[in-house]
């Protein structure tokens, strides 16, 4: 049984590596929600999200994928689970969507002497 579980996990890792590598070549390294940019140093924090939540649906054109940072990806799955199973609490108001980028122009400010 241990060998079977090990083999399933190995095969799943191979599959994930395959679509992850394709998605990273296909799309810019930017979170699709918070627009955070990634480099090779922090790329492990960028995940491939399956839009239809079906990890077996991996079309070659990448139409079922979007790149999300680990925080936005976790949030997306939490919202999906609440939608599927309901929530133990009801939200009275929804928070407004943030449009301000507090770090806009930071690079220019850091470059000044």
TORLUM-563756 format. One record per residue: residue number from 0; x, y, z of N, C-alpha, C in turn; residue in three letters. Coordinates in pm, 1 decimal, m for minus. Each point is the difference from the previous one (the first is absolute). Layout:
# residues N
+-----+----------+----------+----------+----------+----------+----------+----------+----------+----------+-----+
!   n !      n_u !      n_v !      n_w !     ca_u !     ca_v !     ca_w !      c_u !      c_v !      c_w ! res !
+-----+----------+----------+----------+----------+----------+----------+----------+----------+----------+-----+
! NUM !        X !        Y !        Z !        X !        Y !        Z !        X !        Y !        Z ! ala !
...
+-----+----------+----------+----------+----------+----------+----------+----------+----------+----------+-----+
# end
This chain:
# residues 113
+-----+----------+----------+----------+----------+----------+----------+----------+----------+----------+-----+
!   n !      n_u !      n_v !      n_w !     ca_u !     ca_v !     ca_w !      c_u !      c_v !      c_w ! res !
+-----+----------+----------+----------+----------+----------+----------+----------+----------+----------+-----+
!   0 !     82.7 !   m119.8 !      0.0 !    m82.7 !    119.8 !      0.0 !     87.5 !    126.7 !      0.0 ! unk !
!   1 !    107.4 !     m1.2 !     80.1 !     91.6 !    114.3 !      5.7 !     59.7 !     28.5 !   m137.7 ! unk !
!   2 !     35.6 !   m105.0 !    m70.3 !     59.2 !     15.2 !   m132.8 !   m100.4 !     63.1 !    m96.8 ! unk !
!   3 !   m124.9 !    m41.6 !      7.8 !   m105.2 !     54.8 !    m84.9 !    m17.8 !    149.5 !     26.4 ! unk !
!   4 !     m6.2 !     37.7 !    125.9 !    m16.2 !    141.2 !     36.2 !    119.0 !     81.4 !    m48.3 ! unk !
!   5 !    119.3 !    m53.5 !     17.6 !    121.6 !     67.8 !    m45.1 !     m4.1 !     20.2 !   m152.0 ! unk !
!   6 !    m44.6 !   m101.2 !    m73.2 !     m6.8 !      9.6 !   m145.8 !   m104.7 !    102.2 !    m44.3 ! unk !
!   7 !   m115.3 !      2.2 !     65.5 !   m104.4 !     97.6 !    m33.6 !     51.0 !    141.9 !     23.3 ! unk !
!   8 !     65.7 !     23.3 !    113.6 !     54.5 !    132.8 !     30.0 !    107.0 !     39.4 !   m101.4 ! unk !
!   9 !     82.5 !    m95.3 !    m37.6 !    105.0 !     26.9 !    m99.3 !    m61.3 !     38.1 !   m134.3 ! unk !
!  10 !   m100.2 !    m76.1 !    m43.3 !    m66.1 !     29.1 !   m128.1 !    m71.1 !    135.4 !      2.9 ! unk !
!  11 !    m60.5 !     32.9 !    112.8 !    m66.6 !    129.1 !     13.5 !    103.0 !    112.6 !     m8.7 ! unk !
!  12 !    114.0 !    m17.0 !     64.3 !    106.7 !    101.5 !     m4.6 !     50.2 !     19.2 !   m142.9 ! unk !
!  13 !     16.8 !   m109.1 !    m74.0 !     43.5 !     10.2 !   m139.8 !   m101.1 !     77.3 !    m83.5 ! unk !
!  14 !   m128.9 !    m29.8 !     21.0 !   m105.1 !     68.4 !    m74.2 !     m2.0 !    148.8 !     34.3 ! unk !
!  15 !      9.3 !     31.5 !    128.5 !     m0.4 !    139.7 !     41.8 !    120.1 !     74.7 !    m56.2 ! unk !
!  16 !    116.1 !    m62.1 !      4.9 !    119.1 !     64.6 !    m53.9 !    m17.1 !     29.1 !   m147.8 ! unk !
!  17 !    m64.4 !    m90.1 !    m70.7 !    m19.0 !     16.8 !   m143.4 !    m89.2 !    120.8 !    m29.8 ! unk !
!  18 !   m119.2 !      6.8 !     60.0 !    m87.9 !    113.0 !    m33.0 !     52.1 !    128.6 !     63.3 ! unk !
!  19 !     67.4 !     m9.5 !    113.1 !     58.1 !    120.4 !     59.9 !    106.6 !     59.1 !    m90.9 ! unk !
!  20 !     87.3 !    m84.2 !    m49.7 !    104.9 !     48.8 !    m90.2 !    m60.6 !     61.8 !   m126.0 ! unk !
!  21 !   m102.9 !    m62.8 !    m54.0 !    m65.1 !     56.7 !   m119.6 !    m63.3 !    134.2 !     31.8 ! unk !
!  22 !    m69.4 !      8.6 !    113.8 !    m66.3 !    125.3 !     36.5 !    101.6 !    111.9 !     22.9 ! unk !
!  23 !    112.6 !    m32.9 !     62.9 !    101.5 !    102.0 !     26.6 !     67.4 !     48.7 !   m128.1 ! unk !
!  24 !      4.5 !    m85.7 !   m101.2 !     54.5 !     42.6 !   m129.3 !   m102.3 !     81.1 !    m79.0 ! unk !
!  25 !   m126.6 !    m28.1 !     23.0 !   m108.7 !     59.3 !    m76.4 !    m40.3 !    139.3 !     49.0 ! unk !
!  26 !      0.0 !     18.2 !    130.4 !    m53.0 !    122.4 !     60.0 !    110.1 !     80.0 !     68.9 ! unk !
!  27 !    m19.4 !    132.6 !      9.1 !     97.0 !     80.3 !     75.4 !     m6.7 !    m37.5 !    148.3 ! unk !
!  28 !    109.2 !     15.8 !     69.0 !      8.6 !    m39.6 !    140.7 !    m61.1 !    107.4 !     89.5 ! unk !
!  29 !   m131.4 !     14.0 !    m11.6 !    m75.7 !    100.6 !     74.2 !   m126.3 !    m66.8 !     53.8 ! unk !
!  30 !    m33.3 !     27.0 !    125.7 !   m123.4 !    m54.6 !     57.6 !   m119.5 !     61.3 !    m72.6 ! unk !
!  31 !    m90.4 !    m84.5 !    m40.9 !   m118.8 !     44.0 !    m72.5 !    m99.0 !     77.5 !     84.8 ! unk !
!  32 !     16.4 !      2.6 !    131.3 !    m92.1 !     72.0 !     87.5 !     62.7 !    126.1 !     57.1 ! unk !
!  33 !    110.8 !    m14.4 !     72.6 !     59.4 !    116.3 !     68.1 !    107.1 !     68.3 !    m84.1 ! unk !
!  34 !     33.3 !    m55.6 !   m114.8 !     93.7 !     55.3 !    m96.6 !    143.4 !      9.8 !     56.0 ! unk !
!  35 !     30.4 !    m80.7 !     98.2 !    136.4 !     m5.6 !     52.3 !     89.1 !    m65.1 !   m104.3 ! unk !
!  36 !    118.1 !     56.4 !    m20.6 !     93.6 !    m53.7 !    m98.3 !     98.7 !    m94.3 !     68.0 ! unk !
!  37 !     44.0 !   m102.0 !    m73.7 !     89.5 !   m100.8 !     53.5 !    126.7 !    m10.5 !    m83.2 ! unk !
!  38 !    107.0 !    m42.2 !     66.4 !    127.5 !    m24.7 !    m66.1 !     38.7 !   m145.0 !     28.3 ! unk !
!  39 !    111.7 !    m41.8 !    m53.6 !     43.8 !   m137.1 !     25.0 !     28.0 !    m23.8 !    148.7 ! unk !
!  40 !     26.5 !    105.5 !     76.8 !     28.6 !    m15.0 !    142.9 !   m123.8 !    m35.2 !     82.5 ! unk !
!  41 !   m116.2 !     50.7 !    m39.8 !   m121.7 !    m26.9 !     77.9 !   m106.7 !    m72.5 !    m82.0 ! unk !
!  42 !     40.2 !    m60.9 !   m107.7 !    m94.9 !    m66.4 !    m90.2 !    m75.4 !   m114.2 !     67.7 ! unk !
!  43 !     56.6 !    m57.5 !    104.3 !    m68.5 !   m109.4 !     69.4 !   m129.3 !     47.7 !     66.0 ! unk !
!  44 !    m17.1 !    131.3 !     16.6 !   m121.3 !     55.7 !     59.4 !   m110.2 !     24.7 !   m103.5 ! unk !
!  45 !     26.7 !    m31.0 !   m125.5 !    m99.0 !     17.1 !   m106.3 !    m54.6 !   m137.4 !    m36.5 ! unk !
!  46 !   m131.4 !    m15.0 !      5.7 !    m63.0 !   m129.9 !    m23.4 !    m82.8 !      2.2 !   m127.7 ! unk !
!  47 !    m28.5 !   m118.2 !    m50.6 !    m89.4 !    m14.3 !   m114.2 !   m137.7 !    m36.7 !     54.6 ! unk !
!  48 !    m96.5 !     87.5 !    m23.2 !   m137.1 !    m24.2 !     45.3 !    m83.1 !    m52.1 !   m116.5 ! unk !
!  49 !    m76.2 !   m105.4 !     24.1 !    m92.4 !    m52.9 !   m100.9 !   m132.7 !     73.9 !     14.7 ! unk !
!  50 !    m36.3 !     74.0 !   m100.8 !   m119.3 !     83.8 !      5.8 !   m126.1 !    m79.5 !     31.1 ! unk !
!  51 !     m9.3 !   m123.1 !    m53.9 !   m118.7 !    m81.5 !     25.3 !     18.5 !    m93.0 !    120.3 ! unk !
!  52 !    111.8 !     15.0 !     71.8 !     33.2 !    m78.2 !    119.8 !     18.2 !   m148.5 !    m30.0 ! unk !
!  53 !     20.8 !    m35.4 !   m125.2 !     23.2 !   m138.9 !    m40.0 !    146.3 !    m13.2 !    m39.9 ! unk !
!  54 !     79.7 !    m61.4 !     86.5 !    144.1 !    m10.4 !    m24.8 !     35.2 !    m96.6 !   m111.8 ! unk !
!  55 !    m98.0 !    m74.2 !    m47.5 !     23.9 !    m89.1 !   m113.9 !    m29.0 !     67.7 !   m133.1 ! unk !
!  56 !    m59.3 !    119.1 !      4.0 !    m33.3 !     74.0 !   m121.4 !    117.0 !     93.4 !    m32.8 ! unk !
!  57 !     91.3 !    m48.2 !    m83.4 !    121.5 !     73.7 !    m34.8 !     15.7 !     13.4 !   m151.2 ! unk !
!  58 !    m84.9 !     81.4 !    m64.1 !     12.9 !     17.1 !   m144.8 !    134.3 !     61.4 !    m37.2 ! unk !
!  59 !     51.7 !    m41.0 !   m113.6 !    132.3 !     46.9 !    m43.1 !      7.3 !    151.3 !    m18.1 ! unk !
!  60 !   m113.9 !     63.1 !    m29.3 !      1.5 !    145.4 !    m19.7 !     m2.9 !     77.4 !    132.3 ! unk !
!  61 !     m8.8 !    m70.1 !    113.6 !      1.9 !     64.8 !    130.6 !   m126.4 !     74.9 !     35.7 ! unk !
!  62 !   m108.7 !    m23.9 !    m71.3 !   m122.4 !     76.5 !     20.9 !    m66.5 !    m26.2 !    135.0 ! unk !
!  63 !     38.7 !   m104.7 !     70.9 !    m58.0 !    m27.8 !    130.5 !     91.1 !     44.4 !    114.5 ! unk !
!  64 !    106.9 !     69.3 !    m31.2 !     96.9 !     39.5 !    102.0 !      6.6 !    150.2 !     15.9 ! unk !
!  65 !     37.3 !     39.0 !    119.6 !     42.9 !    137.1 !     25.1 !    105.1 !     m6.8 !    109.1 ! unk !
!  66 !     95.6 !     88.5 !     m5.8 !    104.4 !      4.6 !    100.6 !    m45.9 !     88.9 !    114.5 ! unk !
!  67 !      6.1 !    m55.0 !    121.6 !    m37.9 !     73.6 !    119.8 !    108.6 !    m17.6 !    105.5 ! unk !
!  68 !     24.8 !    105.4 !     77.1 !     93.6 !    m15.3 !    111.3 !    m64.5 !    m93.2 !    102.9 ! unk !
!  69 !     80.3 !    m52.0 !     90.0 !    m52.4 !    m97.2 !     96.3 !   m113.0 !     58.5 !     84.1 ! unk !
!  70 !      4.3 !    130.2 !     28.5 !   m102.9 !     62.2 !     82.0 !   m132.2 !     12.1 !    m75.4 ! unk !
!  71 !      6.4 !     48.0 !   m123.3 !   m121.8 !     12.1 !    m80.9 !    m56.1 !   m138.3 !    m35.1 ! unk !
!  72 !     89.0 !    m96.8 !    m20.9 !    m43.9 !   m136.2 !    m31.4 !    m74.6 !    m59.4 !    119.3 ! unk !
!  73 !     53.6 !     19.5 !    118.7 !    m66.4 !    m49.0 !    121.0 !   m135.2 !     68.3 !     16.9 ! unk !
!  74 !     m4.7 !    130.3 !    m23.3 !   m124.9 !     74.3 !     10.3 !   m102.6 !    m50.4 !   m100.5 ! unk !
!  75 !     42.9 !    m25.8 !   m122.8 !    m90.8 !    m49.6 !   m104.4 !    m60.3 !   m133.8 !     40.9 ! unk !
!  76 !     81.3 !    m89.2 !     53.3 !    m52.5 !   m130.6 !     40.7 !    m90.4 !     11.4 !    122.1 ! unk !
!  77 !     28.3 !     90.9 !     89.4 !    m87.7 !     22.2 !    115.3 !   m136.5 !     49.2 !    m46.1 ! unk !
!  78 !      0.8 !     95.5 !    m92.5 !   m127.3 !     51.5 !    m53.4 !    m76.6 !   m109.2 !    m72.0 ! unk !
!  79 !     71.1 !    m84.6 !    m74.4 !    m64.4 !   m109.7 !    m72.8 !    m63.7 !    m98.8 !     97.4 ! unk !
!  80 !     70.8 !    m33.1 !    107.1 !    m54.1 !    m93.3 !     99.1 !   m121.8 !     59.6 !     70.0 ! unk !
!  81 !      4.0 !    129.1 !     30.5 !   m116.6 !     65.4 !     60.1 !   m119.0 !     m3.7 !    m94.0 ! unk !
!  82 !     25.6 !     19.4 !   m129.0 !   m107.3 !     m4.0 !    m98.3 !    m60.5 !   m140.4 !     m7.1 ! unk !
!  83 !     86.7 !   m101.5 !     m0.2 !    m47.3 !   m137.9 !    m11.1 !    m73.6 !    m47.6 !    124.2 ! unk !
!  84 !     54.9 !     29.4 !    115.9 !    m53.1 !    m57.6 !    122.9 !    m67.3 !    100.0 !     91.6 ! unk !
!  85 !     m0.1 !    123.3 !    m37.9 !    m58.7 !    103.2 !     83.5 !     96.7 !     44.3 !    107.2 ! unk !
!  86 !    m35.7 !    102.2 !     67.4 !     85.6 !     55.2 !    104.1 !    m75.2 !     m3.4 !    131.5 ! unk !
!  87 !     71.7 !    m15.9 !    108.9 !    m63.8 !     m2.0 !    131.5 !    m41.1 !    140.3 !     43.5 ! unk !
!  88 !     49.8 !     98.7 !    m70.8 !    m38.0 !    138.0 !     30.0 !    m36.9 !     68.4 !   m130.9 ! unk !
!  89 !    m82.4 !    100.0 !     10.2 !    m38.5 !     74.1 !   m120.2 !     71.1 !    134.1 !      0.3 ! unk !
!  90 !     46.1 !     37.9 !   m115.3 !     66.9 !    128.1 !    m13.9 !   m105.2 !    108.6 !    m18.1 ! unk !
!  91 !      6.8 !    103.8 !     80.6 !    m98.5 !    107.1 !     m8.3 !     30.8 !     97.2 !   m112.5 ! unk !
!  92 !    128.5 !     28.4 !    m18.0 !     40.5 !     89.1 !   m108.2 !    123.1 !    m58.4 !    m66.5 ! unk !
!  93 !     15.7 !     31.0 !   m125.0 !    121.8 !    m43.2 !    m67.6 !     95.9 !    118.4 !     m4.2 ! unk !
!  94 !    124.3 !    m29.1 !     22.1 !    101.3 !    104.4 !      1.4 !     21.2 !     54.0 !   m140.7 ! unk !
!  95 !     28.3 !    128.6 !    m12.0 !     26.7 !     55.6 !   m132.8 !    131.3 !    m56.3 !    m54.9 ! unk !
!  96 !      8.5 !     m6.2 !   m128.6 !    120.1 !    m49.6 !    m65.0 !    105.7 !    109.4 !      0.8 ! unk !
!  97 !    119.7 !    m36.4 !     41.7 !    109.2 !     97.5 !      4.5 !     48.5 !     30.6 !   m141.1 ! unk !
!  98 !     14.2 !    127.3 !    m30.4 !     51.2 !     40.0 !   m130.9 !    129.5 !     78.9 !     12.9 ! unk !
!  99 !     34.3 !     39.9 !    122.6 !    120.2 !     79.4 !     23.8 !    120.5 !    m92.0 !     12.8 ! unk !
! 100 !    110.2 !     35.7 !    m63.1 !    124.5 !    m75.4 !     13.7 !     94.3 !     83.3 !     86.3 ! unk !
! 101 !     15.8 !    m37.2 !    128.3 !     82.9 !     81.1 !     89.1 !    147.7 !     m0.1 !    m37.6 ! unk !
! 102 !     42.6 !    m92.8 !    m84.3 !    140.4 !     m9.6 !    m37.4 !     29.1 !     61.4 !   m136.9 ! unk !
! 103 !    m99.9 !     60.7 !    m60.4 !     22.5 !     65.9 !   m129.4 !    103.4 !    111.1 !     20.7 ! unk !
! 104 !    100.7 !      1.4 !    m81.0 !    102.9 !    101.1 !      7.4 !    107.7 !    m25.9 !    103.9 ! unk !
! 105 !     m9.4 !   m110.8 !     73.2 !     99.0 !    m30.2 !    104.0 !    139.2 !    m18.4 !    m59.0 ! unk !
! 106 !      8.4 !    m63.8 !   m113.7 !    129.8 !    m22.0 !    m62.2 !     69.3 !    133.7 !    m32.3 ! unk !
! 107 !    m78.2 !     95.5 !    m49.4 !     56.2 !    131.5 !    m28.5 !     47.2 !     69.9 !    125.1 ! unk !
! 108 !    m77.4 !    m11.4 !    109.3 !     37.9 !     63.1 !    125.5 !    126.6 !    m61.6 !     57.5 ! unk !
! 109 !     14.1 !   m132.5 !    m10.6 !    118.2 !    m66.7 !     52.1 !    123.3 !     31.9 !    m81.6 ! unk !
! 110 !    m18.9 !     32.6 !   m126.9 !    112.7 !     30.2 !    m88.7 !     53.7 !    141.2 !     16.3 ! unk !
! 111 !    m76.1 !     91.0 !     64.5 !     44.2 !    138.8 !     16.5 !    108.2 !      8.8 !    107.8 ! unk !
! 112 !     93.1 !     93.6 !    m23.2 !    108.9 !     20.0 !     97.4 !      1.6 !    141.4 !     48.7 ! unk !
+-----+----------+----------+----------+----------+----------+----------+----------+----------+----------+-----+
# end
